[in-house]
Amino acid sequence: MELHIDMDLITGIFISIVTALILSAIGYCIAKIKGIIKKQSAIENGVQALLRDRIIQLFNHYSSKNFMPIYARENAESLFREYSSLGGNGTVSGLVEMLMRLPVDNSADSDKEDRSVIND
């Protein structure tokens, strides 16, 4: 009795298995990439929210004083630049414009101001 092996059948099965493995690997990679993109987006949105909050804190603090030390002005400009690069909107831009119109105070009293995080 002679065993006859059908090479076409074996080749077809092999191609089907390899194709399934390749498609599974591609699906896995796509899922991983989507997860990374989602996480990156969440990080960017979180940083943007923190920057927005900090700019609003600066606005509330210095608009009530009706002046702004130069270091705070430079900080506000830097925060807003990064906020904008993350796709920040025009609402905060209006606050920054108002901050930039405040007079700069370089007196000795403004230098004594606590430069740590401002908590109103």
Phi, psi and omega in degrees: 000127184256131179273121181255121179258124179272104182295327179296320179294315179296317178298317179298316179296316179299314179297320178297317180294313180297318179298316179297318178295318179296315180295322177296317179296318178297316178299318178298314180297318179297317179297318179296316180296318178299320178296318179295316180297319179297316179295317179298318179296319179296320178296313179298318178295321178295316178297318178300318179296319178295318177297316179300314180299317181294320178296318178297320177299315178300315180300310181300318183293307187277333177292329177288333178275340181063027171202169181212124175294155184300322181296326179288324177297314179297322178296315180299318178298317180295314178301316182292323178300314180289322177301315180295321181294338177269007177092023180301156186263182185283343181299312180291329179298324176296320177296318180294320177301318178294322177298318182292341178275348178293145177295148177271131179243116178250021181291167180297327180295321180289333177289338179278351181298142178296119181269006177284187181302129182275122177244114178274000000 
